[in-house]
Amino acid sequence: MSDAVYYEKPVLLHRDTHRHRKVAPSSSFAFARKANSLYLAGVEFGEAGKEYAIVFTRAAGRKVVPVAMLGLRPRENLYVGDDARWTASYIPAFVRRYPFVLSELAGGQFGVCIDEAYPGLGTTEGEALFDATGGNTPFLQNALDFLNRYQQEYQRTDAFCQRLVEMDLLMEMNAKADLIDGRSFTVNGLMVVDEKKLLSLPDARALSLFRSGELHWISMHLASLSNMQRLVDRLAARKAQMAPPPRPA
């Protein structure tokens, strides 16, 4: 999944260009309506695993990444309702950082971007990005701190996924959902941790996973797979809402 999946018009944040811009809060998650999965950092597995199925997939460049499954069909997020609100208690950091995002620049540096298509970006209402002298406001600084913490967790999670690959702990899995009306949906390209291979690890490797806290991440991932049924239930409920009312006899 591309980091820019939600961003219609991302541009580098600039002190002059955005000197007088403000960001108003919004409860709308319409920007994420068409994402059927999104990236998760390992540190999120504990909370996210209570509501989402956490699986692994290959992103651009064939890199393995963990994602929360949000839908069973392309371009459908079953956790964004008709009113554009998020219908789960935990909202992943991938979404919460919007409308800001870090973008990799030449030389391995990172720049802060903002989505100029964000409806809450204006000049009259909301939190200012810069103060009268051009310095960061507390609002912007908090956003930057969040992005930096997110990037650190991204790197930590990337190293975790590389270890899973090196230890050959991942296996392919296809998710199939059968609705009571006879329709079925299959999602391909998913991977999960192979429990048999996990239990067969040499003691030293198993201990290294335990000491790093990554064994807990694996446990949360495996426990979360039962949430696949939630996707089936949500899809069935959505299809029921869309069905026309019965005709009178």
N, C-alpha and C positions, 0 to 999 in steps of 0.2 A: 504494500500500500504506500502510495506517495504521501509525504508529509504535507503536500499542498492540496490534498484531496478536497478540503473544504474552502480553499482560498481562491476566490474568483479573480481578485485583482491585488495580489500581494506586491508591495513595494517596500524598499528599504526605508526605515524610519529616519527622518532627517530633521535636524533642529530648525532649519530655516523653512523647509517646505511644510512641516507640520507644527510650526511654532504656536499657532493659535487653534490647533485642533483639539477637540474634546471627545471623550468616549463615554457614551451613556450606557448604563447597564441594560441588559435585555434578558428576558426569560425565554426567548425563542431559540429553538435549536433546529430551525428549518434548514440551516446550512449543512446539517449532518443527516438530513432525511434520506439521502440516497447511498449512505455508506452501510454495507451489510456486514462490515467488520472494521475494527480499528486497533491500532497498536496499543499494547499494554506494557508498562515497565514491570519488572519482577516485584518491586516493592508494593505494587498495587494488587498482587494476586490474592492476598488475604481478604480484602474487601470486595474486589471485583468478582472473585470466585463464588461469593454468596448469591450472585444474581446472573452471572454470565458464564457461558461455556468458554473456557480458555484453551485454545489450541495453538499449534505452530503452523506456519506456512512459509513459503519462500517469497521474499519481496524482490524488488529490482536488484539485479546483480546476483541472484540466487542466494542471497543471504537469508538465513532462517530467523524469523521473528515471531514473538508471541502476539496473538490477537484475541480480542473478545469478539465472539460471534454475536452479531446483532440481527441477522436475518438469514433466511434460507434461499432467497432468490436474489439475483443481481440487482443492485441499486434499490434495495428495500431495507430500511431500518425499522424493525418492529418495536424499537424502544422510543421512537419519536411519534407522539400521537397526532391526531388531526389538528389539535390546537397548537402544534409545534413545541409542546413541552416534553421534557425527558421523563419517561414513565418508569424509572427505577431510582432507588435511593442513592446509589453510588454512581457518580458521573466521572468517567476516566479523565486523567490529566490531559490526554491527547485532545479532548474536547474543551476542557476548562481553560486552556491557554488561549483559545480563540478570543479576539481577532489577531493576537500576536503569534509569531513563530520565528524560530531561528533559521537562518539560511546560510549554508556553507558557501563561502566566498573563495576567491583565488588565494592560494597560499595556505589553505587549511584554516583560515580565519572564519569567524561567524559574525553575521550581521543580523540585526533585529528587523523583521518585516512586520507590517501591519496590513490587513486586508482593507483596502479603500472601498470595497463593496459592502463592508459592514454597515447596516442601516443606522447603527448608533454612533457613527463617526460624523461629527459636525463641528460647528463653531459656537453654538449657543448653549447646549445642554450637556451635562455630564462632567466627568473628571478631566481636568487639563492634563496634557502630556508634559508640557514644559512650563516653567515659571517665567516671570517677567525678565529674568536675566538669561534665559535660555537653558537653565539647569533642569535636571529631571525633577518632576514633582514626586511626592511620596507614592502616588498612585502608579506612575510609570516605574519607579524603582522597585516597587513590590512585584510588578509584572516581570521586570528583568530578572529579579531574584528567582521567581518561579521558573522562568525559562532556563536559567542556569542550573537550578536543581534538577529540572527535568532532563537536561542534557547529560548531567552526571549519571542519573539513573539509567538513561538510554545506553550509555557506554557500559555501565555495569551489567545491564541486561544483555547487551550484545556479547560480552565476554561469557556470560552464562550459556547463551545459545551455542556459542562456538564450542564450549565444553561438552554440551549434549551431543553435538555432531561428532566431536573427536572420540567420545566414549561410545559412539554408535548406539545411543539410547532411544533414538526416535524411529517410529514406524509409521507407515502411511495409514490413513483412515479416511473412509468416505462416510459422510453423515447422510442418512436417509430418513425422511420424515413421511409418514403415511397419515393422511387426514381421514376422518371418518366418512367423508363424502367420496372416498375412493381415489382422490388425487394423491400423488406422491412427489417429493422433491429430493434431489440428491445433490450434495455439495462435495466436490472433489478437491484434491490438492491439499488436504489437511494432514497434519502429523500430530501424534501424541507420544508420550513417553511409554516405552515398552516396559511394563512392570517386571516381566521375567528377566530381562536383561539388567534392569536396575538391581534386582535382588541377587544377581550373579556377579556383580561388580567385585573386584578385589577389595579387601578391607581398607587398604590405604586410599583408594579412590572414593569409596563410600564415605570414609571419614572426612576427606577433603570437602565433599559436598555438604556434609553435616556442619563442619566448622565454618564454612563460608555462608551458611544460612540458605544455600540453594536447594538443599534437600527438602526444606520446608516449602520452598516455591514449587518444587515438583509435586509435593503432597497436595498443595492447594490446587494445582493444575489438574491432577487426577480426580480430586473430589469435585471439581467444578463441572466435569463432563456430564454429570447427572442433569445439569441445567439445559441440556439439549432439548429435553422435553418441554421446557418453558418456551422455547422458540416455536415448537409445534403448537402448543396451546395458544400462544399469541397470534400465530398465523391463522389458526382455526377461528379464533375470536374475531380477527380482522375480516376474514372472508364472510363470517356470519353477519357482521355489520353491513357489509357491502351487498349481501344478497337482497333481492327485492322482496317485499312483504308478500305473503301468500294471497292469492286472489280469493275473494269471497265465493263460497259455494253457490 
